[in-house]
Amino acid sequence: MARQLDIPLTGIAAALDALRPWTERAAERARTLGRPVLAAVRVPLDPADDLLAAALACPPGVPRWYLHQPAAGRTWLGLGAVAAVRPGPACALGGLADAWQAWRPLVETDVPEALHWVGGAAFDTGPRLDPWRGWPSAEMWLPRVMFTRDGDEAACTVAVQAVPGQSAAEVWAAAADGWQRWSGVPPERAEDPGARLSAASLARSDGDRRPGTAFEDARDRWMRLVAETASAIRAGRFDKVVLAREEVVPLGRPADIAAALRALGRRYPESGVFALWRGDQCFLGATPERLARVGTGSVEVDCLAGTAPRGRTPAEDARLADWLLHSGKNLHEHSVVREWLRARLAPLCTHLEIPAEPGLKRLANVQHLHTPLAGRLRAGQNILTVADALMPTPALAGSPQKEAMAYIRDREGFDRGWYGGAIGWAGMDGSGEFMVAIRCALVGSVSAHLYAGAGIMGDSDPAAEWEETVLKLRPMKQALGLEVGDDGGES
């Protein structure tokens, strides 16, 4: 049983006490301006708090956003929503920038740097189809409660919205009542390892390779599409197209989300482990790829394209790494993405630094060609404008972008939803960080939808591209207990 949330509750109580004078100021400004005003405070917490348990303690209807970066020692958890912004139907993150920044002067707080808007965006702005119905093309919201842990420091930020006509007492009572309704819900029970989902309790997945199975049919269809796409690239229609596939696994029992997220954090510490809950669905994953990080006038972007498996021995691992660093197909694929990123970032920056040759980013199951890009931003740019300019990169869509996107919509046959999109946060000063939502799954009450893709070039081998997606699906399969790890246990 996950422990009771006594320390977070204590932090909330302290924050609510500290919030009283700020609600008075917010209520007065809302009355004067005739529009809503935010109030917020931050109090310290014990860094030993189990933030994942706090996420699972909330009722299903409460918006929840979780990001854990094990290697950096950072964890973020946003609960509830005080304010939210969505773009129009044909816009993504860039359509949020003005509405989000409009809140900046409408905050009563002594810690404006503690206000972090969280959310993300879909891969494509088209209409959402099952299982993504109800998910917007993009959304950012200010959590009612934000827990943050950075190394040995932890804090809790509580925010509330004052609307014209409300008294300060009513504003504060709304904040206190909202938390009291949440805090009466006990944490979910952590299932015993023996009770976790297993391949035996579910429909067959990629582990069943017998001819004539659904696996074989799906592989044949996908390989035919890869061959057709490679032919179109050789004919000059595209430079590159990233094809993805969706694997749907019926669930015999509810997935153990807590166990999955903890397993991903242990096995992939260099990745960003994320989760967003919406209704009875949870979108979760462990992504190795940063879309963009923006600080005070600076931007950092990852170019991650080109993949090889990890070796079972140091010698085999080194051989595979050397092959990847000299693979013509993978180097070409990587250069297409790198040059596209350069072209998109250049108008936003006064200066860009890009290494001449890619290095390696090694994960537990695969290794990628990796080039970090860094630059100084021009005035007026922020994390949302930068992220919008980069979505989706050729690492997830292809090049030319518009033509590749149209081809994907026409040929893939399913809605990627937020797979291939972005997950992240934005500070009111324009800073923030977004991760590319890959190595992920959308888990509902009766099924899990897993996603993986591969960059197709003119000389792509369909069988090799299929095996690449098998490798990329493995992290989520093992974390959810759908596949046994190489060490004989579930990761």
C-alpha positions as CSV (number, residue, x, y, z in Angstrom):
1,M,0.0,0.0,0.0
2,A,1.4,3.4,-0.9
3,R,1.9,5.5,2.2
4,Q,-0.6,8.2,3.2
5,L,0.1,11.7,1.8
6,D,0.7,13.3,5.2
7,I,3.6,15.5,4.2
8,P,2.0,16.9,1.0
9,L,-1.2,17.6,3.0
10,T,0.8,19.4,5.6
11,G,2.4,21.5,2.9
12,I,-1.0,22.3,1.4
13,A,-2.2,23.4,4.8
14,A,0.8,25.8,5.2
15,A,0.3,27.1,1.7
16,L,-3.4,27.8,2.2
17,D,-2.6,29.8,5.3
18,A,0.0,31.8,3.4
19,L,-2.4,32.3,0.6
20,R,-4.9,34.4,2.6
21,P,-3.3,37.8,2.1
22,W,-2.8,37.2,-1.6
23,T,-6.4,36.3,-2.2
24,E,-7.3,39.6,-0.7
25,R,-5.1,41.4,-3.2
26,A,-6.4,39.3,-6.1
27,A,-10.0,39.8,-5.2
28,E,-9.5,43.6,-5.0
29,R,-7.7,43.7,-8.4
30,A,-10.4,41.5,-10.0
31,R,-13.1,43.8,-8.8
32,T,-11.1,46.9,-10.1
33,L,-10.1,45.4,-13.5
34,G,-13.4,43.5,-14.1
35,R,-11.5,40.3,-15.0
36,P,-10.1,37.3,-13.3
37,V,-6.8,37.6,-11.3
38,L,-4.6,34.8,-10.0
39,A,-3.1,34.5,-6.5
40,A,-0.3,32.1,-5.7
41,V,2.1,31.1,-2.9
42,R,4.9,28.6,-2.5
43,V,6.0,26.8,0.6
44,P,8.9,24.3,1.2
45,L,8.2,20.5,1.4
46,D,10.2,17.5,2.5
47,P,12.1,16.3,-0.6
48,A,11.4,12.7,0.5
49,D,7.7,13.1,-0.5
50,D,6.3,10.5,-2.9
51,L,5.0,12.7,-5.6
52,L,3.8,9.8,-7.7
53,A,1.6,8.6,-4.9
54,A,0.2,12.1,-4.6
55,A,-0.8,11.9,-8.3
56,L,-2.5,8.6,-7.8
57,A,-4.4,9.8,-4.8
58,C,-6.5,12.3,-6.8
59,P,-9.9,11.4,-8.2
60,P,-9.9,10.5,-11.9
61,G,-11.6,13.7,-13.0
62,V,-8.7,15.9,-11.6
63,P,-6.3,17.0,-14.3
64,R,-2.8,15.6,-13.5
65,W,0.5,16.2,-15.2
66,Y,3.7,14.4,-14.1
67,L,7.3,14.7,-15.3
68,H,10.3,12.9,-13.8
69,Q,13.9,13.4,-15.0
70,P,15.9,10.9,-12.9
71,A,19.3,11.8,-14.2
72,A,18.8,15.5,-13.3
73,G,17.0,14.7,-10.0
74,R,13.9,16.7,-10.9
75,T,10.3,15.8,-10.5
76,W,7.2,17.9,-11.3
77,L,3.6,17.1,-10.4
78,G,0.7,19.4,-11.3
79,L,-2.8,18.7,-9.9
80,G,-6.0,20.4,-10.9
81,A,-6.4,23.5,-13.1
82,V,-6.9,27.1,-12.1
83,A,-6.8,28.5,-15.6
84,A,-6.3,26.9,-19.0
85,V,-5.6,28.1,-22.6
86,R,-6.4,26.2,-25.8
87,P,-5.7,27.2,-29.4
88,G,-8.2,27.2,-32.3
89,P,-8.8,23.8,-34.0
90,A,-6.1,24.5,-36.7
91,C,-3.3,25.7,-34.3
92,A,-0.9,24.0,-31.9
93,L,1.4,25.5,-29.2
94,G,2.0,28.8,-31.1
95,G,-1.7,29.5,-30.8
96,L,-1.4,29.5,-27.1
97,A,1.4,32.0,-26.7
98,D,-0.7,35.3,-26.6
99,A,-3.4,34.0,-24.3
100,W,-0.8,32.4,-21.9
101,Q,1.3,35.6,-21.7
102,A,-1.8,37.7,-21.1
103,W,-2.0,36.2,-17.6
104,R,1.4,37.4,-16.7
105,P,0.4,40.8,-15.3
106,L,-2.7,39.3,-13.7
107,V,-1.0,37.5,-10.8
108,E,-0.7,38.4,-7.1
109,T,2.3,36.6,-5.8
110,D,5.8,37.2,-4.4
111,V,7.1,34.1,-6.3
112,P,6.2,34.6,-10.0
113,E,9.0,32.2,-11.0
114,A,7.0,29.4,-9.2
115,L,4.1,29.6,-11.6
116,H,4.6,26.8,-14.2
117,W,1.9,26.2,-16.8
118,V,1.9,22.6,-17.9
119,G,0.5,20.6,-20.8
120,G,1.4,19.7,-24.3
121,A,0.3,19.2,-27.9
122,A,-0.7,16.6,-30.4
123,F,1.5,15.5,-33.4
124,D,-1.1,16.9,-35.8
125,T,-3.8,19.5,-35.5
126,G,-6.4,17.5,-37.4
127,P,-9.6,16.1,-35.8
128,R,-9.1,13.6,-33.0
129,L,-10.2,10.0,-33.6
130,D,-10.5,7.0,-31.2
131,P,-8.9,6.5,-28.8
132,W,-7.9,10.2,-28.7
133,R,-11.4,11.7,-28.9
134,G,-11.7,14.4,-26.2
135,W,-8.0,15.3,-26.4
136,P,-7.3,18.8,-27.8
137,S,-4.8,19.7,-30.4
138,A,-2.9,21.6,-27.6
139,E,-3.6,22.8,-24.1
140,M,-1.7,24.5,-21.3
141,W,-3.0,24.9,-17.8
142,L,-1.9,26.4,-14.5
143,P,-2.2,23.6,-11.8
144,R,-4.1,24.4,-8.7
145,V,-1.3,22.6,-6.8
146,M,2.2,22.1,-8.2
147,F,4.8,20.0,-6.4
148,T,8.4,20.3,-7.5
149,R,11.5,18.5,-6.4
150,D,15.0,19.5,-7.6
151,G,17.7,17.5,-5.9
152,D,17.5,18.1,-2.2
153,E,14.9,21.0,-2.5
154,A,11.2,20.5,-2.8
155,A,8.3,23.0,-2.8
156,C,4.5,23.2,-3.1
157,T,2.9,26.0,-5.0
158,V,-0.9,26.6,-4.6
159,A,-2.8,28.9,-7.0
160,V,-6.3,30.2,-7.1
161,Q,-8.4,32.4,-9.4
162,A,-10.3,35.4,-8.2
163,V,-13.2,36.5,-10.4
164,P,-15.0,39.8,-10.2
165,G,-17.7,39.8,-7.5
166,Q,-16.0,37.3,-5.3
167,S,-14.9,38.3,-1.8
168,A,-11.4,37.4,-0.6
169,A,-13.0,34.9,1.9
170,E,-14.8,33.2,-1.0
171,V,-11.7,32.9,-3.1
172,W,-9.7,31.4,-0.2
173,A,-12.6,29.0,0.7
174,A,-12.7,27.8,-2.9
175,A,-9.1,26.9,-2.8
176,A,-9.4,25.1,0.6
177,D,-12.6,23.3,-0.4
178,G,-11.0,22.0,-3.6
179,W,-8.1,20.5,-1.8
180,Q,-10.2,19.0,1.0
181,R,-12.3,17.2,-1.6
182,W,-9.2,15.7,-3.2
183,S,-7.5,14.8,0.1
184,G,-10.3,12.5,1.2
185,V,-9.3,10.0,-1.6
186,P,-6.8,7.3,-0.4
187,P,-3.8,6.5,-2.7
188,E,-4.3,3.6,-5.1
189,R,-3.1,0.2,-4.0
190,A,0.2,-0.8,-5.4
191,E,-0.3,-4.2,-6.9
192,D,2.0,-7.1,-6.0
193,P,4.5,-8.0,-8.8
194,G,2.7,-11.3,-9.2
195,A,-0.6,-9.5,-9.8
196,R,0.7,-7.2,-12.6
197,L,-0.4,-7.6,-16.1
198,S,1.3,-10.4,-18.0
199,A,1.5,-11.4,-21.6
200,A,-0.5,-14.5,-20.7
201,S,-3.5,-12.4,-19.5
202,L,-3.6,-10.2,-22.6
203,A,-3.9,-10.6,-26.3
204,R,-0.7,-11.7,-28.1
205,S,1.8,-9.0,-28.8
206,D,5.1,-8.9,-30.8
207,G,6.4,-11.9,-28.9
208,D,4.1,-14.2,-30.9
209,R,5.8,-14.6,-34.3
210,R,3.9,-17.5,-35.6
211,P,2.7,-17.2,-39.2
212,G,-0.9,-16.3,-39.7
213,T,-1.3,-14.4,-36.4
214,A,-2.4,-10.8,-36.1
215,F,1.2,-9.9,-35.5
216,E,2.2,-11.4,-38.9
217,D,-0.5,-9.6,-40.7
218,A,0.4,-6.2,-39.1
219,R,4.1,-6.7,-39.9
220,D,3.3,-7.5,-43.5
221,R,1.1,-4.5,-44.0
222,W,3.6,-2.2,-42.4
223,M,6.5,-3.6,-44.4
224,R,4.6,-3.1,-47.6
225,L,4.0,0.5,-46.6
226,V,7.7,1.0,-45.9
227,A,8.6,-0.4,-49.3
228,E,6.1,1.9,-51.0
229,T,7.4,4.9,-49.1
230,A,11.0,4.1,-49.8
231,S,10.1,3.9,-53.5
232,A,8.4,7.3,-53.3
233,I,11.5,8.8,-51.7
234,R,13.7,7.3,-54.5
235,A,11.3,8.9,-57.0
236,G,12.0,12.3,-55.4
237,R,8.7,12.9,-53.7
238,F,10.3,13.2,-50.3
239,D,13.7,13.4,-48.6
240,K,12.4,11.3,-45.6
241,V,9.1,10.1,-44.2
242,V,8.7,8.9,-40.6
243,L,6.2,6.0,-40.5
244,A,4.6,5.0,-37.2
245,R,2.6,2.0,-36.1
246,E,0.0,1.5,-33.4
247,E,-0.2,-1.7,-31.4
248,V,-3.5,-2.2,-29.4
249,V,-3.4,-4.6,-26.5
250,P,-6.6,-5.5,-24.7
251,L,-6.1,-5.4,-20.9
252,G,-7.3,-8.2,-18.7
253,R,-7.2,-6.0,-15.7
254,P,-6.4,-2.3,-15.0
255,A,-2.8,-1.4,-15.7
256,D,-0.5,-0.6,-12.8
257,I,0.4,2.9,-13.8
258,A,2.5,3.6,-10.7
259,A,4.6,0.5,-11.3
260,A,5.1,1.3,-14.9
261,L,6.3,4.9,-14.2
262,R,8.7,3.7,-11.5
263,A,10.1,1.0,-13.8
264,L,10.6,3.5,-16.6
265,G,12.5,5.8,-14.2
266,R,14.7,3.0,-13.0
267,R,15.5,1.6,-16.4
268,Y,15.8,4.8,-18.5
269,P,17.2,7.4,-16.0
270,E,18.5,9.6,-18.9
271,S,15.0,10.0,-20.3
272,G,12.0,12.1,-19.3
273,V,9.3,10.0,-17.7
274,F,6.0,11.6,-18.2
275,A,2.3,11.0,-17.6
276,L,-0.9,12.9,-18.3
277,W,-4.3,11.7,-17.0
278,R,-7.5,12.6,-18.8
279,G,-10.7,10.9,-17.6
280,D,-10.0,7.2,-17.4
281,Q,-7.0,7.4,-19.7
282,C,-3.3,7.9,-18.9
283,F,-0.8,8.9,-21.6
284,L,2.7,7.9,-20.3
285,G,6.1,7.2,-21.6
286,A,9.9,7.7,-21.2
287,T,11.2,9.9,-23.9
288,P,14.9,10.4,-24.6
289,E,14.3,13.4,-26.8
290,R,14.1,17.1,-25.8
291,L,12.2,19.3,-28.2
292,A,13.4,22.5,-26.7
293,R,14.6,24.0,-23.5
294,V,14.5,27.8,-23.1
295,G,16.2,29.7,-20.3
296,T,17.1,33.4,-20.0
297,G,17.7,34.3,-23.6
298,S,19.0,30.8,-24.5
299,V,17.6,27.8,-26.3
300,E,18.8,24.1,-26.4
301,V,17.4,21.6,-28.9
302,D,18.2,17.9,-29.4
303,C,18.6,16.4,-32.9
304,L,17.9,12.7,-32.4
305,A,17.7,10.6,-35.5
306,G,19.4,7.3,-36.6
307,T,19.1,4.2,-34.5
308,A,20.9,1.0,-33.7
309,P,20.3,-1.6,-31.0
310,R,22.6,-2.0,-28.0
311,G,24.9,-5.0,-27.9
312,R,24.8,-7.8,-25.4
313,T,28.5,-7.5,-24.7
314,P,30.8,-4.4,-24.6
315,A,32.5,-5.6,-27.8
316,E,29.2,-6.0,-29.7
317,D,27.9,-2.7,-28.3
318,A,31.1,-0.9,-29.6
319,R,30.7,-2.6,-33.0
320,L,27.1,-1.5,-33.3
321,A,28.0,2.1,-32.2
322,D,30.7,2.2,-34.8
323,W,28.3,0.9,-37.5
324,L,25.8,3.6,-36.6
325,L,28.4,6.4,-36.7
326,H,29.4,5.3,-40.2
327,S,26.0,4.2,-41.6
328,G,25.2,6.1,-44.7
329,K,21.4,5.7,-44.3
330,N,21.4,6.8,-40.7
331,L,23.8,9.7,-41.2
332,H,21.7,11.0,-44.1
333,E,18.6,10.6,-42.0
334,H,20.3,12.5,-39.2
335,S,21.5,15.3,-41.4
336,V,18.0,15.9,-42.8
337,V,16.7,16.5,-39.3
338,R,19.7,18.6,-38.2
339,E,19.6,20.9,-41.2
340,W,15.8,21.3,-40.8
341,L,16.3,22.3,-37.2
342,R,19.0,24.7,-38.1
343,A,16.7,26.4,-40.7
344,R,13.8,26.7,-38.2
345,L,16.0,28.0,-35.3
346,A,18.0,30.5,-37.3
347,P,15.3,33.2,-37.6
348,L,14.6,32.9,-33.9
349,C,18.2,33.3,-32.8
350,T,21.0,35.8,-33.0
351,H,23.6,33.0,-32.7
352,L,23.6,29.2,-33.1
353,E,26.2,26.5,-32.2
354,I,25.9,23.2,-33.9
355,P,28.6,20.4,-33.8
356,A,29.9,19.4,-37.2
357,E,29.5,15.7,-36.5
358,P,26.9,13.8,-34.4
359,G,27.7,11.8,-31.3
360,L,25.8,9.0,-29.6
361,K,23.0,9.0,-27.1
362,R,22.8,5.5,-25.5
363,L,19.7,4.2,-23.8
364,A,19.1,0.8,-22.2
365,N,17.8,-0.8,-25.4
366,V,18.9,1.4,-28.3
367,Q,21.4,4.0,-29.3
368,H,20.8,7.1,-31.4
369,L,22.8,9.6,-33.4
370,H,22.6,12.8,-31.4
371,T,23.5,16.4,-32.1
372,P,22.8,19.1,-29.5
373,L,22.0,22.6,-30.9
374,A,22.3,25.7,-28.7
375,G,21.6,29.3,-29.4
376,R,20.8,32.8,-28.1
377,L,17.2,33.8,-28.7
378,R,16.0,37.1,-30.2
379,A,13.8,39.4,-28.1
380,G,10.2,38.4,-28.0
381,Q,10.7,34.6,-28.3
382,N,9.6,32.2,-25.6
383,I,9.3,28.5,-25.0
384,L,5.9,28.2,-26.8
385,T,6.9,30.1,-29.9
386,V,10.1,28.0,-30.1
387,A,8.3,24.7,-29.6
388,D,5.7,25.6,-32.1
389,A,8.3,26.4,-34.7
390,L,9.9,23.0,-34.3
391,M,6.8,20.8,-34.3
392,P,6.8,18.3,-35.7
393,T,10.4,17.8,-36.6
394,P,11.5,15.6,-39.5
395,A,12.5,13.1,-36.7
396,L,8.8,12.5,-36.3
397,A,7.2,13.6,-39.6
398,G,9.7,13.8,-42.4
399,S,10.8,16.3,-45.1
400,P,9.5,18.3,-46.8
401,Q,7.3,18.6,-43.7
402,K,3.9,19.5,-45.2
403,E,4.1,16.8,-47.9
404,A,5.3,14.2,-45.4
405,M,2.4,15.1,-43.0
406,A,-0.1,14.8,-45.8
407,Y,1.3,11.4,-46.7
408,I,1.2,10.2,-43.1
409,R,-2.5,11.3,-42.7
410,D,-3.4,9.5,-45.9
411,R,-1.5,6.2,-45.4
412,E,-1.0,5.3,-41.8
413,G,-4.7,4.7,-41.0
414,F,-4.8,5.8,-37.4
415,D,-4.7,8.9,-35.3
416,R,-1.3,9.5,-33.6
417,G,-2.9,11.7,-31.1
418,W,-0.3,13.1,-28.7
419,Y,2.3,10.5,-29.7
420,G,5.0,12.4,-31.6
421,G,3.7,15.7,-30.1
422,A,5.1,17.5,-27.1
423,I,4.9,17.4,-23.3
424,G,6.3,20.1,-21.1
425,W,6.0,23.3,-19.0
426,A,6.2,27.0,-19.5
427,G,7.2,29.7,-16.9
428,M,5.6,33.1,-16.9
429,D,9.0,34.6,-17.9
430,G,9.0,32.6,-21.2
431,S,11.3,29.9,-20.0
432,G,10.4,26.2,-20.1
433,E,11.1,22.8,-21.5
434,F,9.2,20.5,-23.9
435,M,10.0,16.8,-24.5
436,V,9.0,14.9,-27.7
437,A,6.3,12.4,-26.7
438,I,7.8,9.1,-27.9
439,R,8.4,5.7,-26.3
440,C,4.9,6.0,-25.0
441,A,1.4,4.5,-24.7
442,L,-2.2,5.6,-24.1
443,V,-3.6,3.4,-21.4
444,G,-7.4,3.2,-20.8
445,S,-9.6,1.0,-18.7
446,V,-9.8,-1.9,-21.2
447,S,-6.9,-1.5,-23.6
448,A,-3.4,0.0,-24.1
449,H,-2.4,1.7,-27.4
450,L,1.4,1.6,-27.9
451,Y,3.2,3.6,-30.6
452,A,6.6,3.5,-32.3
453,G,8.0,4.9,-35.5
454,A,11.0,4.7,-37.8
455,G,12.5,7.2,-40.3
456,I,12.2,5.9,-43.8
457,M,14.8,6.7,-46.4
458,G,15.2,5.7,-50.1
459,D,17.4,2.7,-49.1
460,S,15.4,1.6,-46.1
461,D,15.1,-2.2,-45.6
462,P,11.5,-2.9,-44.5
463,A,12.5,-5.8,-42.2
464,A,15.1,-3.7,-40.5
465,E,12.7,-0.8,-40.0
466,W,10.2,-3.2,-38.5
467,E,12.8,-4.5,-36.0
468,E,13.6,-0.9,-35.0
469,T,9.9,-0.4,-34.0
470,V,10.0,-3.6,-32.0
471,L,13.0,-2.3,-30.1
472,K,11.3,1.1,-29.5
473,L,8.1,-0.6,-28.3
474,R,10.0,-2.6,-25.7
475,P,10.3,0.0,-23.0
476,M,6.6,0.5,-22.6
477,K,5.8,-3.2,-23.0
478,Q,8.2,-4.2,-20.2
479,A,7.1,-1.4,-18.0
480,L,3.4,-2.4,-18.3
481,G,4.3,-6.0,-17.8
482,L,3.4,-7.0,-21.4
483,E,6.8,-8.4,-22.2
484,V,9.5,-10.0,-20.1
485,G,12.9,-8.3,-20.0
486,D,16.1,-9.9,-21.1
487,D,17.2,-10.4,-17.5
488,G,14.2,-12.7,-17.0
489,G,12.2,-10.1,-15.0
490,E,9.8,-7.3,-15.8
491,S,11.5,-3.9,-16.1
